[in-house]
Amino acid sequence: MNRRNFIAHSSAALAAMMIPDAFAASLEKTRPVGANDRINVALIGCRSMGWGNLAEFFNFPEANCMALCDVDQGVLRQRASELEAHNHKRPLLYTDYRKLLENPDIDAVVIGTPDHWHCLMTVDACAAGKDVYVEKPLANSIAECDAMVAATRRYNRIVQVGQQQRSGRMWHEMKRFIDTGALGKIASVNVWANFKYASILQWSPDSNPPEGVDFDMWLGPAPLRSFNQHRFHGIWRMFWDYGGGLVTDWGVHLLDMALWGTGKDSLPNRVVAVGGNFAFPDNHAETFDTLSATWQYDDLLIQWNNVAANESGPYGKSYGIEFRGTNGSLVANRESWEVYPAGSPDKFSEQHLPDNLDRRNHVANFIACIKDHSLPLACPIENGALCAKFAHLANIAARTRQSLSFNDATHSFGLAEADALVRPAYRAPWKFPEL
């Protein structure tokens, strides 16, 4: 297909995208119209993304943000003051999430804790009859993803995963364009995220936890170890006991779009990956500052790359996704998406810009689904589990230096070294949820 024909084909595709779709219609239905049917919401994990998510609930009059829980008293006091300033009511405060879940007045919880806590808190919340908005990645292991899916189904709860791009109009436009077939046959999808925060070049000795921090509760089911400020707030993502590095932090967002755009809803046939702290050999992070992974389907390759040394990447984007078709490529990140015809360095279009309401729309969808269980969730737990497992497959392949195939039915790679990384050993008295 030459450039002229490609542009003509793509123009028709763009025109087709202007037709209102089911997403736009359902989004209008999710917009709250009053303060009836009050939904009492509580936040567990108040420092960063959790608070950002809770703040979106402020936009909806039926959402009553009534309780906060955190193991850091300083964070808890700060957020309590901010919440009180917003709704002129002092919230209930907890340091143990289990006590919060015992409150029968709480209808839904937002979980914004480190990844290693997502599973237990979500399972316990479902068992307590609460609906859940849980941050991504869904969990810190493959087995925990499965346990969370099982709990959601057993207790018939609404669980929205915080992969908010699923609620972004721009991403829906991108999906519709891909579905027109204008790109031709898509044989590969390239995904990348290059951010320096994946490297920890300064280090401090272990110390006592800050005053007011219940560090044993922060560790929870993770192995016992001494406190270090570089394994704590925010930076915990770069240690295997709590997170999975850039591929689980940024990867689940972008891999979600890769899977959605290509219509894949199952795990790949095979994964190969190599990684290490190659950019910074003295990196104190356990996860990889440099990682390359490939997931293989019968008809498609999805590839991931991250390098923490340089915040740049293909097409001048530090992070992004490229769908490579026989007729051209579509390149996207949260700023825009554009199309490049095959054989030409020129963009066909650059007009597809976000409205920056992805997260607000995501919360609106969650609230609407709590009210009406027949409405579709934007990012149900099954999708969150698929994306998290995708990222964990890459890390396990790189850590074991093996080409791997995972049997999702038997929950096994058939290789002892890799299977040992499927399910974490919980520290007593915490117990892995068996469902």
Disulfide bonds with the S-S distance in Angstrom:
none
